[in-house]
Each structure stands twice: as C-alpha cells, then as structure tokens.
C-alpha cells in the first residue's frame, strides 16, 4: 500500500502542515540515497508539494536519480536554516521514490513548476515522517508511520525518555 502526502495530511494534519512548512521555508534540502554497493550518498535537492504529493525532481542521469531508479529507498532532511534556533524544529521524511511516468502528470507539473528540462520526477511514497524540536527543557520527537498514530517521545536533560 502506498501513502501519499495527501494521505499523511488527512491522517495527521497538524504534523503534516508543520513538516511541509519546514520544507517550504528553504529551497535546498539534503537527500540520502543508496549507491550500488549499498553505501550512502548524500546530495542536495529541492522538493515540491503539489497535487497532494511530495515530489523530488532532479537532473537526468544524475547519480541520485540513478540511485533511486535502482533502489527507491531514500531519506530527506529539511534545511535547518541559518543559525541555531531551528525555528519549527528538524523535519525528516523517509520512503520510496517512485519515478513518475504518466505523461499527463509530468505535463501538468511542467506547466505549473517550469523546471529545467529534461528531468526525472519522483513521487514520494511515505514510510516515515519525523519532527524533532526543543520545548522548554525537553527534546520532543514526533514520529509517524503509515497506519499508526503519531508517537511523541519527550526527554529532558535529567530524565529518561517518556512516551505520550
């Protein structure tokens, strides 16, 4: 079963809105893919939210695109922004990147986004969304997986982690 950004937003609208806001606050983010030998590759990337989906676009035959065409698994971390305040916290998304082949979807994307061409376009199939932030003296981790409610874990400097 696949889980689109719209599915996530329906299941957990508050967390989805916060995470999307973190990604939309800055243009460039960090993508992790798997090389052919299984080692990690980390590269810069732009993301787009459109048509109820999270999209990853990239240059044709780039290493990251080739990685995803061979092994769809990925993780992407939102740009934390300048300084150390990390307004809104840290946001990460993991899943499978499914290359879009529907010419009508690609044409619609081109019409709205006007990306440099040619390009690869991947639709995100979510497997996990995580937001980490500081609230008062506590580190708070919110984690969502398809079909489950958000798990919230809080940890203070002098206390063991506790789940809400």
Secondary structure, 3 states (H helix, E strand, C coil): CCCCHHHHHHHCHHHHHHHHHHHHHCCCEEEEEECCCCCEEEEEECEEEECCEEEEEEECCCHHHHHHHHCCEEEEECCCCCCCCCCCCEEEEEEEEEECCCHHHHHHHHHHHCCCCCEEEEEEEEEEEEEEEEECCEEEEEEECCCCCCEEEEEECCCCCEEC
